[in-house]
Amino acid sequence: MKALKQQKEKLSVQKDQVMDLRTIEENPSFFFAPVSSSKKKQLIVDFTLDELTNEKGILSRNIDLPIFTQDKIIITGENGVGKSTLLKQVYLALNKKSNYYVGYMPQKYEEVVDTSQHVLSLLNTTRDNEEQKIRTLLANLNFTRDEMTHPTIELSGGQQAKVLLVKLMLEEHDVLILDEPTRNLSPLTNQVFYDAHSQYQGTIISISYDRKYIDSLKNKKLYELTPNELRLKEYMLD
């Protein structure tokens, strides 16, 4: 009887694995939920700062960043010049505007998610996010069934990045603010990320040096942050 029970359990596990593989093959693409803001291009905020500072002092000056709906903004700059500080300031400013829903992916994921929660609980936060849909998305990103029920803090940096990526995909954000979003992702997951973002109709403001990611975005504005200013380097129309 014990041997028969073990055989049944093994067959059940194999069946689950087959179902997971079938799901991956049948659902290879990811797309962000539609944005709720108007498709008409309009100014969201003209973000300005005379001085960009943190606890150590002045990082940069003369910040002028007009942000419009549908903008794709990439920010680069030397280490220590305050890019992440700038991005967080932009997030806080936009988050005060009640008519725009803003998603944020900082470098420290615990700033925006409760990493003590297990993955499914963290993602299943609205009535529209059915568990099977979430499981399908996670399976596409090579999560095992066991990993889906682990506390998020026990996952690798790459897996945590995927969890946050799925969270952003499930929510209807008008604006995405992303701090080096592909830095912990594998090449395979990166391609999923590029494809999803190339179709996204909302506003993206991102720090990135990932050329493939930058190239995947259409009609982008490339900014460089220096100690003296935030300057528009290039406006690329596709």
Secondary structure, DSSP 8 states (H G I E B T S, - for coil): -HHHHHHHHHHHHHHHHHHHHHHHHH----------S-SS--EEEEEEEEEEEETTEEEEEEEEEEEETT-EEEEEE-TTSSHHHHHHHHHHHHHT-TTS-EEEE-SSGGGTS-TTSBHHHHH--STT--HHHHHHHHHHTT--HHHHTSBGGGS-HHHHHHHHHHHHHHS--SEEEEESTTTTS-HHHHHHHHHHHHH--SEEEEE---HHHHHHSSSEEEEEE-SS-EEEEEEE--
